[in-house]
Amino acid sequence: MTGFSADWLALREPFDRRARHVDVLARVSAHVAHLPSITIVDLGCGTGSTRRAIAPHLPPLQHWVQVDNDLGLLARAGAAAGGGAAARTMLLDLVRDLEAALDGAPDLIVTSALLDLVSEDWLDRLVLECAVRRLPLYAALTYDGRVTLDPVDPFDQPVIAAVNRHQLRDKGFGPALGPGAAGALRESLKTAGYALHEGESDWVAGPDDCDLQQAMLTGWARAAREMDTLPEREIAAWLRRRADLVMAGGASMRVGHADVFAYPTGTR
Protein backbone atom coordinates (compact mmCIF):
# COMPACT_ATOMS: atom_id res chain seq x y z
CA MET A 1 0.00 0.00 0.00
CA THR A 2 1.24 3.46 -0.87
CA GLY A 3 2.16 5.39 2.29
CA PHE A 4 1.00 8.77 3.51
CA SER A 5 2.97 11.21 5.65
CA ALA A 6 1.90 12.04 9.17
CA ASP A 7 1.96 15.72 8.23
CA TRP A 8 -0.54 15.19 5.42
CA LEU A 9 -2.81 13.10 7.66
CA ALA A 10 -2.71 15.81 10.33
CA LEU A 11 -3.57 18.49 7.76
CA ARG A 12 -6.58 16.62 6.44
CA GLU A 13 -7.94 15.34 9.78
CA PRO A 14 -10.15 18.32 10.69
CA PHE A 15 -11.64 18.33 7.18
CA ASP A 16 -12.30 14.60 7.42
CA ARG A 17 -14.02 15.03 10.77
CA ARG A 18 -16.28 17.82 9.55
CA ALA A 19 -17.07 15.97 6.33
CA ARG A 20 -18.37 12.73 7.86
CA HIS A 21 -22.03 12.31 7.03
CA VAL A 22 -23.96 12.91 10.25
CA ASP A 23 -26.85 10.56 9.48
CA VAL A 24 -24.59 7.70 8.38
CA LEU A 25 -22.55 8.02 11.57
CA ALA A 26 -25.78 8.12 13.58
CA ARG A 27 -26.76 4.79 11.97
CA VAL A 28 -23.45 3.32 13.08
CA SER A 29 -24.03 4.59 16.60
CA ALA A 30 -27.58 3.24 16.78
CA HIS A 31 -26.54 -0.17 15.43
CA VAL A 32 -24.09 -0.81 18.28
CA ALA A 33 -25.77 1.21 21.05
CA HIS A 34 -27.08 -1.95 22.77
CA LEU A 35 -23.60 -3.41 23.26
CA PRO A 36 -22.12 -3.08 26.77
CA SER A 37 -18.66 -2.94 25.18
CA ILE A 38 -17.44 -2.92 21.61
CA THR A 39 -14.40 -4.13 19.68
CA ILE A 40 -13.61 -2.11 16.57
CA VAL A 41 -11.07 -3.01 13.87
CA ASP A 42 -9.77 0.02 11.98
CA LEU A 43 -8.26 -0.96 8.62
CA GLY A 44 -5.54 1.40 7.38
CA CYS A 45 -5.75 3.40 10.59
CA GLY A 46 -2.97 5.91 9.86
CA THR A 47 -2.44 7.98 13.00
CA GLY A 48 -5.79 7.02 14.53
CA SER A 49 -8.01 9.79 13.19
CA THR A 50 -11.02 7.48 12.76
CA ARG A 51 -10.87 6.52 16.43
CA ARG A 52 -10.66 10.14 17.46
CA ALA A 53 -13.61 11.07 15.24
CA ILE A 54 -16.10 8.33 16.06
CA ALA A 55 -15.22 7.10 19.56
CA PRO A 56 -17.60 9.64 21.17
CA HIS A 57 -20.46 8.11 19.14
CA LEU A 58 -19.89 4.52 20.31
CA PRO A 59 -20.52 2.71 23.61
CA PRO A 60 -18.08 4.03 26.21
CA LEU A 61 -16.27 0.71 26.77
CA GLN A 62 -14.26 0.33 23.58
CA HIS A 63 -11.38 -1.82 22.42
CA TRP A 64 -9.74 -0.63 19.22
CA VAL A 65 -7.51 -2.76 17.00
CA GLN A 66 -5.73 -0.29 14.72
CA VAL A 67 -4.22 -1.91 11.63
CA ASP A 68 -1.64 -0.41 9.30
CA ASN A 69 1.61 -1.34 7.57
CA ASP A 70 3.52 1.79 8.65
CA LEU A 71 5.33 1.62 11.99
CA GLY A 72 5.70 5.38 12.22
CA LEU A 73 1.98 5.98 11.81
CA LEU A 74 1.13 3.15 14.19
CA ALA A 75 3.32 4.72 16.88
CA ARG A 76 1.13 7.84 16.70
CA ALA A 77 -2.07 5.81 16.52
CA GLY A 78 -1.08 3.92 19.65
CA ALA A 79 -1.28 7.01 21.86
CA ALA A 80 -3.58 6.59 24.86
CA ALA A 81 -7.23 6.53 23.81
CA GLY A 82 -8.54 7.86 27.13
CA GLY A 83 -11.85 7.35 28.90
CA GLY A 84 -13.21 3.82 28.55
CA ALA A 85 -11.41 3.25 25.26
CA ALA A 86 -8.39 0.98 24.93
CA ALA A 87 -6.33 0.77 21.76
CA ARG A 88 -3.71 -1.56 20.40
CA THR A 89 -1.93 -1.50 17.10
CA MET A 90 -1.34 -4.27 14.59
CA LEU A 91 1.43 -4.07 12.00
CA LEU A 92 -0.01 -5.96 9.06
CA ASP A 93 0.04 -6.05 5.26
CA LEU A 94 -3.63 -5.74 4.30
CA VAL A 95 -2.91 -6.99 0.80
CA ARG A 96 -1.56 -10.29 2.06
CA ASP A 97 -3.16 -10.71 5.49
CA LEU A 98 -6.57 -9.02 5.45
CA GLU A 99 -8.23 -12.07 6.95
CA ALA A 100 -5.95 -11.94 10.01
CA ALA A 101 -7.10 -8.40 10.72
CA LEU A 102 -10.74 -9.51 10.86
CA ASP A 103 -10.23 -12.49 13.17
CA GLY A 104 -11.08 -12.36 16.86
CA ALA A 105 -14.84 -11.64 16.79
CA PRO A 106 -14.88 -7.84 16.38
CA ASP A 107 -18.20 -6.02 16.56
CA LEU A 108 -17.50 -3.39 13.89
CA ILE A 109 -15.10 -2.91 10.98
CA VAL A 110 -14.22 0.66 10.07
CA THR A 111 -12.01 2.24 7.47
CA SER A 112 -11.54 5.79 6.24
CA ALA A 113 -10.09 7.14 2.99
CA LEU A 114 -8.91 3.68 1.95
CA LEU A 115 -11.27 2.06 -0.52
CA ASP A 116 -10.54 4.34 -3.49
CA LEU A 117 -6.96 3.01 -3.27
CA VAL A 118 -7.85 -0.69 -3.50
CA SER A 119 -8.61 -2.99 -6.40
CA GLU A 120 -11.99 -4.49 -7.21
CA ASP A 121 -10.69 -7.94 -6.26
CA TRP A 122 -9.49 -6.71 -2.86
CA LEU A 123 -12.77 -4.88 -2.22
CA ASP A 124 -14.79 -7.99 -3.02
CA ARG A 125 -12.51 -9.96 -0.73
CA LEU A 126 -13.14 -7.50 2.11
CA VAL A 127 -16.90 -7.69 1.63
CA LEU A 128 -16.81 -11.49 1.42
CA GLU A 129 -14.78 -11.79 4.62
CA CYS A 130 -17.13 -9.38 6.42
CA ALA A 131 -20.16 -11.30 5.14
CA VAL A 132 -18.82 -14.67 6.22
CA ARG A 133 -18.28 -13.27 9.72
CA ARG A 134 -21.52 -11.23 9.58
CA LEU A 135 -19.66 -8.05 10.45
CA PRO A 136 -21.01 -4.53 9.96
CA LEU A 137 -18.79 -2.20 7.94
CA TYR A 138 -18.45 1.58 8.20
CA ALA A 139 -16.41 2.85 5.23
CA ALA A 140 -16.02 6.62 5.29
CA LEU A 141 -14.43 9.32 3.17
CA THR A 142 -14.05 7.38 -0.06
CA TYR A 143 -13.03 9.80 -2.83
CA ASP A 144 -15.62 9.72 -5.63
CA GLY A 145 -14.09 11.97 -8.30
CA ARG A 146 -16.28 15.06 -7.84
CA VAL A 147 -14.29 18.29 -7.58
CA THR A 148 -15.61 21.84 -7.66
CA LEU A 149 -13.19 24.76 -7.67
CA ASP A 150 -14.27 28.37 -7.27
CA PRO A 151 -13.65 30.54 -9.18
CA VAL A 152 -13.61 28.33 -12.24
CA ASP A 153 -10.49 28.13 -14.40
CA PRO A 154 -10.72 26.84 -18.00
CA PHE A 155 -8.02 24.27 -17.28
CA ASP A 156 -9.67 22.83 -14.14
CA GLN A 157 -11.52 20.11 -16.00
CA PRO A 158 -8.51 18.70 -17.91
CA VAL A 159 -6.42 18.59 -14.73
CA ILE A 160 -9.09 16.90 -12.63
CA ALA A 161 -9.79 14.41 -15.42
CA ALA A 162 -6.08 13.53 -15.45
CA VAL A 163 -6.10 13.22 -11.66
CA ASN A 164 -9.05 10.84 -11.77
CA ARG A 165 -7.26 8.68 -14.32
CA HIS A 166 -4.19 8.74 -12.07
CA GLN A 167 -6.36 7.47 -9.21
CA LEU A 168 -6.82 4.24 -11.14
CA ARG A 169 -3.11 3.39 -10.94
CA ASP A 170 -1.90 0.62 -8.65
CA LYS A 171 -1.60 1.89 -5.07
CA GLY A 172 -0.33 -1.42 -3.76
CA PHE A 173 -3.56 -3.44 -3.99
CA GLY A 174 -3.65 -3.86 -7.76
CA PRO A 175 -5.37 -1.50 -10.23
CA ALA A 176 -7.20 0.97 -7.99
CA LEU A 177 -10.94 1.63 -8.14
CA GLY A 178 -10.35 5.34 -7.68
CA PRO A 179 -13.52 7.39 -8.21
CA GLY A 180 -15.49 4.21 -8.89
CA ALA A 181 -14.89 2.76 -5.43
CA ALA A 182 -18.12 3.94 -3.78
CA GLY A 183 -20.24 2.45 -6.54
CA ALA A 184 -18.27 -0.80 -6.52
CA LEU A 185 -18.65 -1.06 -2.75
CA ARG A 186 -22.39 -0.49 -3.00
CA GLU A 187 -22.84 -3.26 -5.55
CA SER A 188 -20.59 -5.72 -3.72
CA LEU A 189 -22.41 -5.17 -0.42
CA LYS A 190 -25.84 -5.54 -2.01
CA THR A 191 -24.76 -8.78 -3.66
CA ALA A 192 -23.60 -10.03 -0.26
CA GLY A 193 -27.01 -9.30 1.26
CA TYR A 194 -26.14 -6.19 3.22
CA ALA A 195 -28.43 -3.28 4.08
CA LEU A 196 -26.85 0.08 3.28
CA HIS A 197 -26.99 3.64 4.51
CA GLU A 198 -25.10 6.16 2.38
CA GLY A 199 -24.32 9.85 2.28
CA GLU A 200 -21.92 12.35 0.78
CA SER A 201 -19.00 13.43 2.95
CA ASP A 202 -17.39 16.16 0.88
CA TRP A 203 -14.41 18.17 2.00
CA VAL A 204 -15.24 21.86 1.93
CA ALA A 205 -12.23 24.22 2.02
CA GLY A 206 -12.89 27.94 2.15
CA PRO A 207 -10.72 31.02 1.60
CA ASP A 208 -9.10 30.63 5.03
CA ASP A 209 -8.06 27.03 4.40
CA CYS A 210 -4.96 27.93 2.42
CA ASP A 211 -2.72 25.08 3.54
CA LEU A 212 -5.11 22.32 2.51
CA GLN A 213 -5.95 23.99 -0.77
CA GLN A 214 -2.29 24.48 -1.64
CA ALA A 215 -1.49 20.87 -0.76
CA MET A 216 -4.35 19.59 -2.89
CA LEU A 217 -3.45 21.75 -5.88
CA THR A 218 0.21 20.75 -5.72
CA GLY A 219 -0.73 17.07 -5.50
CA TRP A 220 -3.15 17.34 -8.40
CA ALA A 221 -0.56 19.09 -10.57
CA ARG A 222 1.95 16.35 -9.78
CA ALA A 223 -0.56 13.63 -10.65
CA ALA A 224 -1.49 15.35 -13.90
CA ARG A 225 2.18 15.58 -14.87
CA GLU A 226 2.67 11.88 -14.17
CA MET A 227 -0.13 11.02 -16.58
CA ASP A 228 1.86 12.78 -19.34
CA THR A 229 -1.25 13.72 -21.32
CA LEU A 230 -1.27 17.51 -20.75
CA PRO A 231 1.41 20.06 -21.66
CA GLU A 232 3.70 20.76 -18.72
CA ARG A 233 3.57 24.50 -19.33
CA GLU A 234 -0.23 24.45 -19.15
CA ILE A 235 -0.19 22.52 -15.87
CA ALA A 236 2.37 24.90 -14.40
CA ALA A 237 0.39 27.95 -15.49
CA TRP A 238 -2.81 26.47 -14.05
CA LEU A 239 -1.09 25.80 -10.72
CA ARG A 240 0.24 29.37 -10.56
CA ARG A 241 -3.19 30.85 -11.28
CA ARG A 242 -4.92 28.73 -8.70
CA ALA A 243 -2.19 29.24 -6.08
CA ASP A 244 -2.38 33.00 -6.56
CA LEU A 245 -6.14 32.87 -5.93
CA VAL A 246 -5.63 30.85 -2.77
CA MET A 247 -2.99 33.21 -1.42
CA ALA A 248 -5.24 36.19 -2.18
CA GLY A 249 -8.03 34.62 -0.13
CA GLY A 250 -10.29 34.31 -3.13
CA ALA A 251 -10.61 30.56 -3.66
CA SER A 252 -12.59 27.62 -2.33
CA MET A 253 -12.93 23.96 -3.21
CA ARG A 254 -15.24 21.04 -2.65
CA VAL A 255 -13.83 17.52 -3.00
CA GLY A 256 -16.37 14.73 -3.23
CA HIS A 257 -16.33 11.77 -0.84
CA ALA A 258 -18.87 9.16 0.17
CA ASP A 259 -19.70 7.39 3.44
CA VAL A 260 -21.34 3.96 3.69
CA PHE A 261 -22.55 1.99 6.68
CA ALA A 262 -23.61 -1.57 5.90
CA TYR A 263 -24.73 -4.54 7.96
CA PRO A 264 -25.98 -8.04 7.17
CA THR A 265 -29.75 -8.24 6.92
CA GLY A 266 -31.41 -9.93 9.84
CA THR A 267 -29.31 -8.05 12.42
CA ARG A 268 -29.97 -4.77 14.18
FENJOSUL-V160248 format. One record per residue. N is the residue number from 0. PHI is phi in degrees with one decimal (999 if undefined). Layout:
BEGIN
N;PHI
N;PHI
END
This chain:
BEGIN
0;999
1;-66.2
2;-84.8
3;-130.6
4;-76.0
5;-61.8
6;-63.8
7;-64.4
8;-64.0
9;-67.3
10;-64.7
11;-83.8
12;-55.9
13;-64.4
14;-71.5
15;-58.8
16;-63.3
17;-68.2
18;-78.4
19;-52.1
20;-70.9
21;-60.9
22;-69.8
23;-65.2
24;-63.7
25;-63.6
26;-64.5
27;-59.8
28;-59.3
29;-66.0
30;-64.8
31;-110.4
32;-62.1
33;-78.2
34;-80.0
35;-68.6
36;-149.7
37;-142.2
38;-109.2
39;-119.0
40;-103.6
41;-108.1
42;-84.8
43;66.7
44;-70.7
45;60.3
46;-94.7
47;96.7
48;-66.0
49;-63.4
50;-58.8
51;-64.4
52;-78.2
53;-109.3
54;-53.2
55;-64.2
56;-99.2
57;-114.0
58;-51.2
59;-65.0
60;-89.0
61;-125.4
62;-126.6
63;-101.1
64;-113.0
65;-102.5
66;-110.8
67;-158.9
68;-109.5
69;-119.3
70;-61.8
71;-62.8
72;-68.0
73;-63.1
74;-60.9
75;-73.7
76;-65.4
77;-79.4
78;-59.3
79;-52.2
80;-77.4
81;86.3
82;59.5
83;-92.6
84;-97.3
85;-115.4
86;-138.4
87;-130.7
88;-109.9
89;-134.7
90;-80.5
91;-156.5
92;-87.4
93;-67.2
94;-68.3
95;-89.7
96;-124.3
97;-52.3
98;-59.1
99;-64.1
100;-68.3
101;-92.7
102;-72.1
103;99.8
104;57.2
105;-69.2
106;-97.4
107;-154.4
108;-106.7
109;-129.4
110;-157.4
111;-133.9
112;54.4
113;-116.9
114;-70.7
115;-72.1
116;-91.5
117;-97.3
118;-86.5
119;-62.2
120;-61.9
121;-66.8
122;-61.9
123;-62.4
124;-64.0
125;-60.2
126;-63.3
127;-60.4
128;-66.4
129;-65.6
130;-65.9
131;-59.4
132;-90.2
133;55.9
134;-103.2
135;-72.3
136;-130.9
137;-115.1
138;-113.3
139;-112.7
140;60.2
141;-85.8
142;-61.4
143;-120.7
144;90.6
145;-84.4
146;-137.3
147;-124.0
148;-114.9
149;-133.6
150;-72.2
151;-76.2
152;-115.5
153;-57.5
154;-96.8
155;-58.3
156;-62.1
157;-61.0
158;-66.4
159;-64.6
160;-61.6
161;-65.5
162;-61.0
163;-67.1
164;-70.2
165;-62.4
166;-62.7
167;-84.5
168;-69.3
169;-64.6
170;-105.9
171;114.3
172;-110.3
173;102.5
174;-53.0
175;-76.0
176;-73.1
177;53.6
178;-62.3
179;-87.7
180;-65.0
181;-62.4
182;-65.8
183;-64.6
184;-63.4
185;-56.2
186;-67.2
187;-64.7
188;-66.9
189;-63.2
190;-61.9
191;-81.7
192;85.8
193;-92.4
194;-89.8
195;-123.6
196;-127.8
197;-131.5
198;-168.3
199;-76.2
200;-134.3
201;-72.4
202;-68.9
203;-126.2
204;-115.0
205;-97.8
206;-57.0
207;-83.3
208;-93.2
209;-65.6
210;-63.1
211;-65.5
212;-60.5
213;-63.1
214;-63.9
215;-65.0
216;-61.9
217;-62.8
218;-65.0
219;-64.6
220;-61.4
221;-63.2
222;-63.6
223;-63.1
224;-62.4
225;-66.3
226;-74.4
227;56.9
228;-117.8
229;-120.6
230;-62.2
231;-56.2
232;-63.6
233;-71.5
234;-64.2
235;-62.1
236;-65.5
237;-60.0
238;-62.9
239;-62.9
240;-62.0
241;-69.9
242;-62.4
243;-62.4
244;-64.3
245;-63.0
246;-64.5
247;-82.3
248;73.7
249;-119.9
250;-132.5
251;-146.7
252;-148.5
253;-126.7
254;-118.9
255;-73.3
256;-138.3
257;-134.2
258;-113.8
259;-137.3
260;-118.7
261;-137.6
262;-146.1
263;-63.8
264;-66.0
265;94.8
266;-117.8
267;-66.2
END
